[in-house]
Amino acid sequence: MTARFAWNHRSSYRRHIAADREGFPNIGTMMFLPFLRVVPMHLTIGLAAALGMQGTLAGVVILIARVKQG
């Protein structure tokens, strides 16, 4: 089991190093990507608060599920 993990980790590491050496990522894109997740999350929390769901975790979870599906 440990040998299999080590082998898989080593092969994955080699693939990632090879991919990193092929080119340089755009730093602007790398800095912007987290906001694609953070902004909708904050908007959903704000919308839940505006709808009066401050004390109900279930209501917020349902709202997030609806936003993700839609």
The first five atom37 places (N, CA, C, CB, O) and aatype in JSON, in Angstrom:
{
  "aatype": [12, 16, 0, 1, 13, 0, 17, 2, 8, 1, 15, 15, 18, 1, 1, 8, 9, 0, 0, 3, 1, 6, 7, 13, 14, 2, 9, 7, 16, 12, 12, 13, 10, 14, 13, 10, 1, 19, 19, 14, 12, 8, 10, 16, 9, 7, 10, 0, 0, 0, 10, 7, 12, 5, 7, 16, 10, 0, 7, 19, 19, 9, 10, 9, 0, 1, 19, 11, 5, 7],
  "atom_mask": [
    [1, 1, 1, 1, 1],
    [1, 1, 1, 1, 1],
    [1, 1, 1, 1, 1],
    [1, 1, 1, 1, 1],
    [1, 1, 1, 1, 1],
    [1, 1, 1, 1, 1],
    [1, 1, 1, 1, 1],
    [1, 1, 1, 1, 1],
    [1, 1, 1, 1, 1],
    [1, 1, 1, 1, 1],
    [1, 1, 1, 1, 1],
    [1, 1, 1, 1, 1],
    [1, 1, 1, 1, 1],
    [1, 1, 1, 1, 1],
    [1, 1, 1, 1, 1],
    [1, 1, 1, 1, 1],
    [1, 1, 1, 1, 1],
    [1, 1, 1, 1, 1],
    [1, 1, 1, 1, 1],
    [1, 1, 1, 1, 1],
    [1, 1, 1, 1, 1],
    [1, 1, 1, 1, 1],
    [1, 1, 1, 0, 1],
    [1, 1, 1, 1, 1],
    [1, 1, 1, 1, 1],
    [1, 1, 1, 1, 1],
    [1, 1, 1, 1, 1],
    [1, 1, 1, 0, 1],
    [1, 1, 1, 1, 1],
    [1, 1, 1, 1, 1],
    [1, 1, 1, 1, 1],
    [1, 1, 1, 1, 1],
    [1, 1, 1, 1, 1],
    [1, 1, 1, 1, 1],
    [1, 1, 1, 1, 1],
    [1, 1, 1, 1, 1],
    [1, 1, 1, 1, 1],
    [1, 1, 1, 1, 1],
    [1, 1, 1, 1, 1],
    [1, 1, 1, 1, 1],
    [1, 1, 1, 1, 1],
    [1, 1, 1, 1, 1],
    [1, 1, 1, 1, 1],
    [1, 1, 1, 1, 1],
    [1, 1, 1, 1, 1],
    [1, 1, 1, 0, 1],
    [1, 1, 1, 1, 1],
    [1, 1, 1, 1, 1],
    [1, 1, 1, 1, 1],
    [1, 1, 1, 1, 1],
    [1, 1, 1, 1, 1],
    [1, 1, 1, 0, 1],
    [1, 1, 1, 1, 1],
    [1, 1, 1, 1, 1],
    [1, 1, 1, 0, 1],
    [1, 1, 1, 1, 1],
    [1, 1, 1, 1, 1],
    [1, 1, 1, 1, 1],
    [1, 1, 1, 0, 1],
    [1, 1, 1, 1, 1],
    [1, 1, 1, 1, 1],
    [1, 1, 1, 1, 1],
    [1, 1, 1, 1, 1],
    [1, 1, 1, 1, 1],
    [1, 1, 1, 1, 1],
    [1, 1, 1, 1, 1],
    [1, 1, 1, 1, 1],
    [1, 1, 1, 1, 1],
    [1, 1, 1, 1, 1],
    [1, 1, 1, 0, 1]
  ],
  "atom_positions": [
    [[0.82, -1.19, 0.0], [0.0, 0.0, 0.0], [0.87, 1.26, 0.0], [-0.93, 0.0, 1.2], [0.61, 2.18, -0.77]],
    [[1.87, 1.29, 0.85], [2.75, 2.46, 0.92], [3.56, 2.61, -0.36], [3.68, 2.36, 2.13], [3.76, 3.72, -0.84]],
    [[4.01, 1.5, -0.89], [4.79, 1.56, -2.14], [3.93, 2.08, -3.28], [5.36, 0.18, -2.49], [4.42, 2.85, -4.11]],
    [[2.67, 1.67, -3.34], [1.77, 2.14, -4.39], [1.54, 3.65, -4.26], [0.42, 1.39, -4.32], [1.56, 4.38, -5.26]],
    [[1.34, 4.12, -3.03], [1.17, 5.55, -2.81], [2.4, 6.32, -3.24], [0.86, 5.83, -1.34], [2.29, 7.34, -3.92]],
    [[3.57, 5.83, -2.87], [4.82, 6.51, -3.24], [4.99, 6.54, -4.75], [6.03, 5.8, -2.59], [5.39, 7.57, -5.3]],
    [[4.68, 5.45, -5.41], [4.8, 5.4, -6.87], [3.84, 6.38, -7.54], [4.54, 3.97, -7.38], [4.23, 7.11, -8.45]],
    [[2.59, 6.4, -7.09], [1.6, 7.31, -7.66], [1.98, 8.77, -7.39], [0.22, 7.02, -7.09], [1.84, 9.62, -8.27]],
    [[2.46, 9.04, -6.2], [2.86, 10.4, -5.86], [4.05, 10.84, -6.72], [3.22, 10.5, -4.38], [4.08, 11.97, -7.21]],
    [[5.0, 9.96, -6.91], [6.18, 10.29, -7.71], [5.8, 10.54, -9.17], [7.21, 9.16, -7.62], [6.3, 11.49, -9.78]],
    [[4.93, 9.71, -9.73], [4.54, 9.91, -11.13], [3.72, 11.19, -11.28], [3.74, 8.7, -11.64], [3.87, 11.9, -12.28]],
    [[2.87, 11.48, -10.33], [2.09, 12.72, -10.37], [3.02, 13.93, -10.26], [1.04, 12.74, -9.23], [2.85, 14.92, -10.98]],
    [[3.98, 13.85, -9.38], [4.95, 14.93, -9.21], [5.7, 15.19, -10.5], [5.94, 14.61, -8.07], [5.88, 16.34, -10.91]],
    [[6.15, 14.13, -11.15], [6.88, 14.28, -12.42], [6.0, 14.93, -13.49], [7.38, 12.92, -12.92], [6.48, 15.79, -14.24]],
    [[4.73, 14.53, -13.58], [3.82, 15.13, -14.57], [3.62, 16.62, -14.3], [2.47, 14.42, -14.56], [3.63, 17.42, -15.23]],
    [[3.45, 16.98, -13.04], [3.24, 18.39, -12.71], [4.49, 19.22, -12.96], [2.82, 18.53, -11.25], [4.38, 20.35, -13.44]],
    [[5.64, 18.69, -12.66], [6.89, 19.42, -12.92], [7.07, 19.61, -14.43], [8.1, 18.67, -12.32], [7.46, 20.69, -14.87]],
    [[6.79, 18.58, -15.21], [6.91, 18.7, -16.67], [5.92, 19.73, -17.21], [6.66, 17.33, -17.33], [6.27, 20.5, -18.11]],
    [[4.71, 19.75, -16.69], [3.72, 20.73, -17.15], [4.14, 22.14, -16.77], [2.34, 20.41, -16.56], [3.93, 23.08, -17.54]],
    [[4.74, 22.31, -15.6], [5.2, 23.64, -15.17], [6.34, 24.14, -16.04], [5.64, 23.61, -13.71], [6.45, 25.34, -16.29]],
    [[7.18, 23.25, -16.5], [8.32, 23.66, -17.31], [7.93, 24.01, -18.74], [9.35, 22.56, -17.33], [8.69, 24.69, -19.44]],
    [[6.75, 23.56, -19.19], [6.33, 23.81, -20.57], [5.98, 25.27, -20.82], [5.14, 22.95, -20.9], [6.19, 25.77, -21.93]],
    [[5.47, 25.96, -19.84], [5.09, 27.35, -20.08], [4.86, 28.09, -18.78], [0.0, 0.0, 0.0], [4.85, 27.51, -17.69]],
    [[4.68, 29.38, -18.93], [4.46, 30.24, -17.78], [3.0, 30.68, -17.75], [5.41, 31.46, -17.81], [2.48, 31.17, -18.75]],
    [[2.33, 30.5, -16.62], [0.93, 30.92, -16.54], [0.81, 32.44, -16.49], [0.25, 30.29, -15.31], [1.74, 33.13, -16.08]],
    [[-0.32, 32.94, -16.91], [-0.58, 34.36, -16.86], [-0.86, 34.75, -15.41], [-1.76, 34.74, -17.8], [-1.81, 34.24, -14.81]],
    [[-0.06, 35.64, -14.85], [-0.21, 36.0, -13.44], [-1.53, 36.72, -13.2], [0.96, 36.89, -12.99], [-2.11, 36.58, -12.12]],
    [[-2.01, 37.48, -14.18], [-3.3, 38.15, -14.03], [-4.43, 37.17, -13.87], [0.0, 0.0, 0.0], [-5.33, 37.37, -13.05]],
    [[-4.4, 36.11, -14.65], [-5.42, 35.08, -14.56], [-5.34, 34.36, -13.22], [-5.28, 34.07, -15.71], [-6.36, 34.08, -12.6]],
    [[-4.15, 34.06, -12.77], [-3.98, 33.37, -11.5], [-4.47, 34.21, -10.33], [-2.52, 32.99, -11.3], [-5.0, 33.67, -9.36]],
    [[-4.3, 35.53, -10.41], [-4.74, 36.4, -9.33], [-6.26, 36.59, -9.36], [-4.04, 37.75, -9.41], [-6.86, 36.86, -8.32]],
    [[-6.89, 36.46, -10.52], [-8.32, 36.7, -10.66], [-9.17, 35.47, -10.36], [-8.61, 37.19, -12.04], [-10.3, 35.61, -9.92]],
    [[-8.66, 34.28, -10.6], [-9.44, 33.05, -10.47], [-10.11, 32.85, -9.11], [-8.56, 31.88, -10.75], [-11.26, 32.4, -9.09]],
    [[-9.47, 33.14, -7.99], [-10.18, 32.93, -6.71], [-11.45, 33.77, -6.58], [-9.25, 33.27, -5.56], [-12.39, 33.35, -5.9]],
    [[-11.5, 34.93, -7.23], [-12.68, 35.77, -7.12], [-13.88, 35.16, -7.81], [-12.39, 37.15, -7.7], [-15.02, 35.52, -7.5]],
    [[-13.67, 34.25, -8.74], [-14.78, 33.58, -9.4], [-15.57, 32.7, -8.44], [-14.28, 32.76, -10.56], [-16.73, 32.38, -8.7]],
    [[-14.95, 32.31, -7.32], [-15.64, 31.53, -6.29], [-16.08, 32.41, -5.13], [-14.75, 30.41, -5.77], [-17.16, 32.22, -4.58]],
    [[-15.25, 33.37, -4.76], [-15.5, 34.17, -3.56], [-16.68, 35.12, -3.76], [-14.26, 34.96, -3.19], [-17.52, 35.25, -2.86]],
    [[-16.76, 35.79, -4.89], [-17.82, 36.78, -5.11], [-19.2, 36.13, -5.08], [-17.6, 37.5, -6.44], [-20.07, 36.64, -4.38]],
    [[-19.46, 35.05, -5.81], [-20.8, 34.43, -5.71], [-21.14, 33.94, -4.3], [-20.91, 33.27, -6.68], [-22.29, 34.0, -3.88]],
    [[-20.14, 33.46, -3.58], [-20.38, 33.0, -2.22], [-20.84, 34.16, -1.35], [-19.12, 32.36, -1.63], [-21.81, 34.02, -0.6]],
    [[-20.16, 35.3, -1.44], [-20.54, 36.45, -0.64], [-21.9, 37.01, -1.07], [-19.47, 37.54, -0.73], [-22.68, 37.46, -0.22]],
    [[-22.18, 36.99, -2.35], [-23.49, 37.45, -2.82], [-24.6, 36.56, -2.27], [-23.54, 37.48, -4.35], [-25.67, 37.05, -1.9]],
    [[-24.37, 35.26, -2.23], [-25.36, 34.33, -1.7], [-25.59, 34.57, -0.21], [-24.93, 32.89, -1.94], [-26.73, 34.55, 0.25]],
    [[-24.53, 34.79, 0.52], [-24.66, 35.06, 1.96], [-25.42, 36.36, 2.18], [-23.27, 35.13, 2.65], [-26.29, 36.44, 3.05]],
    [[-25.09, 37.39, 1.39], [-25.8, 38.66, 1.51], [-27.26, 38.54, 1.15], [0.0, 0.0, 0.0], [-28.11, 39.15, 1.8]],
    [[-27.57, 37.77, 0.11], [-28.96, 37.56, -0.29], [-29.72, 36.8, 0.79], [-29.02, 36.79, -1.62], [-30.88, 37.12, 1.07]],
    [[-29.1, 35.83, 1.39], [-29.75, 35.09, 2.48], [-30.04, 36.01, 3.65], [-28.87, 33.91, 2.93], [-31.1, 35.91, 4.27]],
    [[-29.11, 36.9, 3.97], [-29.34, 37.84, 5.06], [-30.46, 38.81, 4.71], [-28.05, 38.62, 5.37], [-31.27, 39.14, 5.57]],
    [[-30.52, 39.26, 3.45], [-31.56, 40.18, 3.03], [-32.94, 39.52, 3.05], [-31.26, 40.71, 1.63], [-33.95, 40.19, 3.26]],
    [[-32.99, 38.22, 2.83], [-34.26, 37.5, 2.84], [-34.68, 37.1, 4.25], [-34.16, 36.27, 1.96], [-35.73, 36.49, 4.44]],
    [[-33.87, 37.44, 5.24], [-34.24, 37.16, 6.62], [-33.9, 35.77, 7.08], [0.0, 0.0, 0.0], [-34.58, 35.23, 7.96]],
    [[-32.87, 35.16, 6.53], [-32.49, 33.8, 6.91], [-31.28, 33.79, 7.83], [-32.2, 32.97, 5.67], [-30.48, 32.85, 7.77]],
    [[-31.12, 34.8, 8.67], [-29.92, 34.89, 9.5], [-29.76, 33.71, 10.43], [-29.95, 36.16, 10.29], [-28.64, 33.24, 10.63]],
    [[-30.83, 33.22, 11.01], [-30.7, 32.18, 12.02], [-30.9, 30.78, 11.5], [0.0, 0.0, 0.0], [-30.79, 29.82, 12.27]],
    [[-31.21, 30.62, 10.22], [-31.51, 29.28, 9.73], [-30.44, 28.8, 8.77], [-32.87, 29.25, 9.06], [-30.36, 29.26, 7.63]],
    [[-29.63, 27.91, 9.24], [-28.58, 27.34, 8.39], [-29.19, 26.56, 7.24], [-27.65, 26.45, 9.21], [-28.66, 26.58, 6.13]],
    [[-30.28, 25.88, 7.48], [-30.93, 25.1, 6.43], [-31.4, 26.0, 5.3], [-32.12, 24.3, 7.0], [-31.29, 25.64, 4.13]],
    [[-31.92, 27.17, 5.64], [-32.36, 28.12, 4.61], [-31.22, 28.6, 3.75], [0.0, 0.0, 0.0], [-31.37, 28.72, 2.53]],
    [[-30.08, 28.86, 4.35], [-28.91, 29.3, 3.59], [-28.41, 28.17, 2.69], [-27.78, 29.76, 4.54], [-28.04, 28.42, 1.55]],
    [[-28.38, 26.95, 3.19], [-27.93, 25.81, 2.4], [-28.85, 25.6, 1.2], [-27.87, 24.52, 3.26], [-28.39, 25.34, 0.09]],
    [[-30.16, 25.72, 1.42], [-31.12, 25.58, 0.32], [-30.91, 26.68, -0.71], [-32.56, 25.61, 0.85], [-30.94, 26.42, -1.91]],
    [[-30.7, 27.91, -0.25], [-30.47, 29.02, -1.17], [-29.2, 28.8, -1.99], [-30.38, 30.34, -0.39], [-29.19, 29.04, -3.2]],
    [[-28.12, 28.36, -1.36], [-26.87, 28.1, -2.09], [-27.08, 26.98, -3.1], [-25.72, 27.73, -1.1], [-26.57, 27.07, -4.22]],
    [[-27.82, 25.94, -2.73], [-28.08, 24.84, -3.66], [-28.88, 25.33, -4.87], [-28.83, 23.71, -2.95], [-28.61, 24.92, -6.0]],
    [[-29.85, 26.2, -4.63], [-30.64, 26.73, -5.75], [-29.8, 27.61, -6.66], [-31.83, 27.53, -5.22], [-29.94, 27.55, -7.89]],
    [[-28.94, 28.41, -6.09], [-28.07, 29.29, -6.89], [-27.11, 28.45, -7.73], [-27.28, 30.27, -5.98], [-26.87, 28.76, -8.9]],
    [[-26.56, 27.38, -7.14], [-25.62, 26.53, -7.87], [-26.31, 25.78, -9.02], [-24.97, 25.53, -6.9], [-25.71, 25.57, -10.07]],
    [[-27.54, 25.37, -8.81], [-28.26, 24.62, -9.83], [-28.73, 25.51, -10.96], [-29.44, 23.91, -9.22], [-28.78, 25.08, -12.11]],
    [[-29.08, 26.74, -10.65], [-29.66, 27.65, -11.63], [-28.66, 28.23, -12.53], [0.0, 0.0, 0.0], [-29.01, 29.02, -13.41]]
  ]
}
